[in-house]
Amino acid sequence: MADKVLTANRLTDGIAVWLDASGDWVEDLQVAFIARHAEAVQALEETGKRALADNLVVDVNVIDVEETDGKIWPTRLRERIRAAGPTMAYAKDHGFADPNFIAA
């Protein structure tokens, strides 16, 4: 089974967020909680459903990631783009995606 993290978009501004080990939605993928077994993935899925029902986030997904040289990398291009930041400026204090991270 691949390592997984829970991602979503914050309802207030649409910014991509990840669930950390404390149960907080954070903007930095590198501090996301990594589920490494089926029970942890199930817990992520349940947490995501509750957060969606509570109108905290939208577009909730459990995604595959891999750790390389101590850094978390989404396996899908879409998720790499989301993790690196927007490809265009649309939210205050958020810059553009790092093309090196996306292309890796």
Secondary structure, DSSP 4 states (H G I P E B T S, - for coil): --EEEEEEEETTT--EEEEBTTS-EES-GGGBPPB-SHHHHHHHHHHHHHHHHTTSEEEEEEEEEEEETTEEEESSHHHHHHHH--SS--STT-----HHHHH-
